[in-house]
Amino acid sequence: MTAQNREKLIELFEFARKRIIQSMELRHCPHAGFYNSVDERCLYCHQGMECIWMNHNDELVALEQKSDEDLKQQLLIAVDFVDSNLSPYHLTRRKCQCENCQWLKQVNEVLGNS
């Protein structure tokens, strides 16, 4: 992967972080969104995958130190999350200009060029 594509890939995490954290309900979380693999409440929480993703990819994580494959894999998880939260209206996303669909297009372009 070129350095330019890698930089673009890392930039795409900002939007994914924003979308995932916006969807999370943290008021009643005993760990404030920090996934705890030994706490049963985390194991059975409906937000477990979001917490795990955020704990591996939030602003405090040095994405620059991750491998290209790890970055791609984590971004694909975010793509699945954003895609699953689109309304049925977005079935024609090639024509849609909302920021979710625009972000999905950007991710596909960067992953297609890597």
C-alpha positions as CSV (number, residue, x, y, z in Angstrom):
1,M,0.0,0.0,0.0
2,T,1.3,3.4,-0.9
3,A,2.0,5.9,1.9
4,Q,-0.7,8.2,0.4
5,N,-3.3,5.4,0.5
6,R,-2.3,4.5,4.0
7,E,-2.8,8.1,5.1
8,K,-6.2,8.3,3.5
9,L,-7.2,5.0,5.1
10,I,-6.2,6.3,8.6
11,E,-8.2,9.6,7.9
12,L,-11.3,7.5,7.2
13,F,-11.3,6.3,10.8
14,E,-12.4,9.7,12.0
15,F,-15.8,9.5,10.5
16,A,-16.3,5.9,11.6
17,R,-15.4,6.8,15.2
18,K,-17.9,9.6,15.1
19,R,-20.7,7.4,13.8
20,I,-20.0,4.6,16.2
21,I,-19.7,6.7,19.3
22,Q,-22.9,8.6,18.3
23,S,-24.8,5.3,18.3
24,M,-23.7,4.2,21.7
25,E,-25.6,4.6,24.9
26,L,-23.1,5.1,27.6
27,R,-25.1,6.6,30.4
28,H,-25.6,3.2,32.0
29,C,-22.3,1.6,31.1
30,P,-20.3,0.7,34.2
31,H,-17.1,1.0,32.2
32,A,-17.8,4.2,30.3
33,G,-17.5,2.4,27.0
34,F,-14.3,0.6,27.7
35,Y,-14.9,-3.1,27.0
36,N,-14.0,-5.5,29.8
37,S,-13.8,-9.0,28.5
38,V,-14.2,-10.5,32.0
39,D,-17.3,-8.6,33.0
40,E,-20.5,-10.5,32.2
41,R,-22.3,-7.2,31.6
42,C,-19.9,-6.5,28.7
43,L,-20.2,-10.1,27.4
44,Y,-23.9,-9.8,27.0
45,C,-24.2,-6.1,26.2
46,H,-25.9,-5.2,22.9
47,Q,-23.1,-2.7,22.3
48,G,-20.2,-5.1,22.8
49,M,-18.9,-5.0,19.2
50,E,-19.0,-1.2,19.2
51,C,-17.1,-1.0,22.4
52,I,-14.5,-3.5,21.2
53,W,-14.0,-1.6,17.9
54,M,-13.7,1.8,19.7
55,N,-11.2,0.4,22.2
56,H,-9.0,-0.8,19.3
57,N,-9.4,2.3,17.1
58,D,-10.2,5.4,19.2
59,E,-8.1,8.6,19.1
60,L,-5.7,7.3,21.7
61,V,-4.7,4.4,19.6
62,A,-1.7,5.0,17.3
63,L,-3.2,3.8,14.0
64,E,0.1,4.6,12.2
65,Q,1.7,1.6,14.0
66,K,-0.9,-0.9,12.9
67,S,-0.3,-3.1,9.9
68,D,-2.0,-2.4,6.6
69,E,-4.1,-5.6,6.9
70,D,-5.2,-4.7,10.4
71,L,-6.2,-1.2,9.3
72,K,-8.2,-2.6,6.4
73,Q,-9.9,-5.2,8.6
74,Q,-10.9,-2.6,11.2
75,L,-12.2,-0.3,8.6
76,L,-14.3,-3.0,7.0
77,I,-15.9,-3.6,10.4
78,A,-16.8,0.1,10.4
79,V,-18.1,-0.2,6.9
80,D,-20.4,-3.0,8.0
81,F,-21.6,-0.9,10.9
82,V,-22.3,2.2,8.9
83,D,-23.9,0.2,6.1
84,S,-26.2,-1.7,8.5
85,N,-27.5,1.6,10.0
86,L,-28.6,3.0,6.7
87,S,-32.3,3.2,6.0
88,P,-33.9,1.4,3.1
89,Y,-33.8,4.7,1.2
90,H,-30.1,4.2,0.8
91,L,-30.5,1.1,-1.4
92,T,-29.7,3.5,-4.3
93,R,-26.6,4.7,-2.6
94,R,-24.8,5.3,-5.9
95,K,-27.0,8.3,-6.3
96,C,-27.2,9.3,-2.6
97,Q,-25.1,12.2,-1.5
98,C,-25.5,11.9,2.3
99,E,-22.3,11.9,4.3
100,N,-22.7,8.2,5.2
101,C,-22.9,7.1,1.5
102,Q,-20.1,9.5,0.6
103,W,-17.9,8.0,3.2
104,L,-18.7,4.4,2.1
105,K,-17.7,5.5,-1.5
106,Q,-14.4,6.9,-0.2
107,V,-13.6,3.7,1.7
108,N,-14.3,1.6,-1.4
109,E,-12.0,3.8,-3.5
110,V,-9.1,3.7,-1.1
111,L,-9.5,-0.1,-0.5
112,G,-9.8,-0.6,-4.3
113,N,-6.5,1.3,-4.8
114,S,-4.5,-0.5,-2.2
